[in-house]
């Protein structure tokens, strides 16, 4: 890659709102706001509209509470219910399974990409739940920049930063779950 782009999406700090588990909603709202969508919604209002899964399954909705950890629940929302919910606010494209190059191309076209990674981009800590094996250190960030050997993310916990494309691809590749937020 020889081109460089930095979209400059905002950064919503989920912990400032008391949402210890609210990374997917924060990353989605950052992307929607970047595209000029849902501008009348604060992060707190957006969280209140998030669908909660009655069976604590993140493949059905948010599996618990964004504000607290609950034993036996996996506090997250995965791609399908996240797209179903957030598509009422803007246009989205499910890029799950995509090669990382597709994510970079989306950003180069001006469309930030919500990516499922791990907290601090640490190695995944896999745990078994009734709905499947997932990393206990699940996290979502907004990919909003690309240059030669680095990507830029707006991270709802750690802020905005450039990081090694190699580390990003290693962690993204453990699940390959992503959503492009379109213009």
Secondary structure, DSSP 8 states (H G I E B T S, - for coil): ----EE-------GGGGT-TT-HHHHHHHHHHHHTT-STT--HHHHHHHS-B-TT--TTTSB-SBTTB--TT------HHHHHHHHTTTS-EEE-TT--HHHHHHHHHTT--EEEEEEGGG----EEEETTEEEETTEEEEEEEEEETTEEEEEETTTEEEEEEHHHHHHHHTTT--EEEE--
